[in-house]
Amino acid sequence: MAEDDRADRLLALMVDRLVEAGLVKRRGRQRTDSTHILAAVRRLDRLELVGETHRSG
């Protein structure tokens, strides 16, 4: 399996999860490098870091 293929599949999975969480809307073909996608991923990352910090403490 090519490295690029795995990255594309991971990005598609992340976008699907963002849609499920209501952070982005599915409107046909979306640019996955849009700033609202990147901002939503950043928020989820920060939320995960806070959760991990509380769990380890």
C-alpha positions in Angstrom: 0.0 0.0 0.0 1.4 3.4 -1.0 2.0 6.0 1.6 -0.1 8.5 -0.3 -3.1 6.2 -0.4 -3.0 5.8 3.4 -2.9 9.5 3.9 -5.8 10.1 1.5 -7.9 7.4 3.3 -7.0 8.9 6.7 -8.0 12.4 5.6 -11.3 11.0 4.1 -12.0 9.3 7.5 -11.3 12.5 9.4 -13.6 14.5 7.2 -16.4 11.9 7.6 -16.0 12.1 11.4 -16.1 15.9 11.3 -19.3 15.7 9.3 -20.8 13.2 11.9 -19.8 15.5 14.7 -21.5 18.4 13.0 -18.4 20.5 12.7 -18.5 20.6 8.9 -21.3 20.2 6.3 -21.2 17.9 3.3 -21.8 20.0 0.2 -20.8 17.9 -2.8 -17.1 18.1 -3.3 -15.3 20.0 -0.6 -11.7 21.1 -0.4 -10.2 19.3 2.5 -7.5 22.0 3.0 -10.1 24.7 3.6 -9.5 26.8 6.7 -12.7 25.7 8.4 -11.6 22.0 8.1 -8.2 22.8 9.5 -9.7 24.8 12.4 -12.1 22.0 13.3 -9.3 19.5 13.3 -7.2 21.8 15.5 -10.2 22.1 18.0 -10.6 18.3 18.1 -6.8 17.9 18.7 -6.8 20.4 21.6 -9.9 18.7 23.1 -8.1 15.3 22.9 -5.0 16.8 24.5 -7.1 18.1 27.4 -8.8 14.7 27.8 -5.4 12.9 27.8 -4.0 15.4 30.4 -6.9 14.8 32.7 -6.8 11.0 32.2 -3.1 10.8 33.1 -3.3 13.1 36.1 
